[in-house]
Amino acid sequence: MSLDTDAVKKIAHLARLGVDPGEYENYARNLSDILSFVEQLNAVDTTGIEPMAHPLESSQRLRSDEVTETNQREQFQAVAPKVEAGLYLVPKVIE
């Protein structure tokens, strides 16, 4: 699929992009190259091939789910302007 400068102008307008008028030809060429590459990818027969979630298909090492820090809520809330029942109180911003 090949795009011309009129198509690029229309796409830029719809996307609300500011494109320098001297660049329309470059954008048309680059977008046409991208679309032709996508057409090549679509032409490949992928029947019988299972899709992969990730190209490396490796599993991540996960750390154990255990508490590593002590509870410091009292220390943090000691400097807060207003606290009630372990919660920070803030002024109402929406009326």
VEXNU-364889 format. One line per 8 residues: number of its first residue (from 1); their letters; for each residue x, y, z of C-alpha. Coordinates in Angstrom, 2 decimals. Example, Ala and Ser with C-alpha at 12.3 -4.5 7.8 and 13.67 -1.06 7.14 Angstrom:
% residues 2
1) as) 12.30,-4.50,7.80; 13.67,-1.06,7.14;
//
This chain:
% residues 95
1) msldtdav) 0.00,0.00,0.00; 1.39,3.36,-0.97; 0.42,6.67,0.59; 0.56,10.01,-1.19; 0.99,13.46,0.33; -2.77,14.08,0.36; -3.30,10.98,2.51; -0.53,12.11,4.89;
9) kkiahlar) -2.14,15.56,5.15; -5.47,13.95,6.00; -3.91,11.60,8.58; -1.99,14.49,10.16; -5.19,16.54,10.35; -7.19,13.69,11.92; -4.40,13.04,14.45; -4.09,16.78,15.10;
17) lgvdpgey) -0.36,16.67,14.30; 1.55,19.68,13.09; 3.59,18.61,10.07; 5.91,20.92,8.18; 4.64,21.13,4.57; 8.11,20.28,3.29; 8.06,16.99,5.22; 4.89,15.49,3.69;
25) enyarnls) 6.87,13.63,1.03; 9.23,12.08,3.62; 6.32,11.06,5.83; 4.51,9.53,2.85; 7.59,7.50,1.90; 8.26,6.33,5.48; 4.65,5.41,6.17; 4.43,3.57,2.84;
33) dilsfveq) 7.54,1.57,3.77; 6.00,0.66,7.13; 2.74,-0.42,5.52; 4.53,-2.54,2.91; 6.49,-4.25,5.70; 3.22,-5.00,7.52; 1.85,-6.46,4.27; 4.93,-8.73,4.07;
41) lnavdttg) 4.34,-9.88,7.63; 0.67,-10.59,6.89; 1.66,-12.68,3.86; 3.57,-15.20,5.99; 1.72,-18.48,6.58; 1.45,-18.93,10.35; -1.00,-21.84,10.47; -0.02,-24.35,13.13;
49) iepmahpl) 2.31,-21.94,14.92; 1.40,-21.23,18.52; 1.68,-17.55,19.50; 4.21,-16.66,22.17; 3.66,-14.26,25.04; 7.33,-13.26,24.88; 10.02,-14.16,22.35; 12.37,-15.57,25.00;
57) essqrlrs) 9.69,-17.70,26.72; 11.66,-17.60,29.97; 10.26,-17.41,33.45; 11.14,-14.68,35.89; 12.86,-15.29,39.17; 10.47,-14.14,41.86; 11.45,-13.17,45.37; 9.66,-14.72,48.30;
65) devtetnq) 6.68,-12.77,49.57; 7.74,-11.88,53.08; 7.88,-8.70,55.16; 11.34,-7.11,55.06; 10.68,-3.78,56.83; 9.34,-2.93,60.24; 6.10,-1.01,60.71; 7.02,2.69,61.00;
73) reqfqava) 3.52,4.18,60.76; 3.72,5.92,64.15; 7.03,7.55,63.23; 5.77,8.75,59.84; 2.46,10.04,61.20; 4.11,11.86,64.09; 5.08,14.69,61.70; 1.74,14.78,59.86;
81) pkveagly) -0.53,17.79,60.54; -3.66,15.70,61.20; -4.04,11.98,61.81; -6.98,9.92,63.02; -7.19,6.15,63.56; -3.97,5.59,61.60; -5.17,7.62,58.60; -3.90,10.93,57.25;
89) lvpkvie) -6.56,13.65,57.28; -6.45,16.13,54.41; -8.60,19.15,53.58; -11.60,18.63,51.35; -10.76,19.69,47.77; -14.04,18.92,45.98; -17.19,20.69,47.06;
//
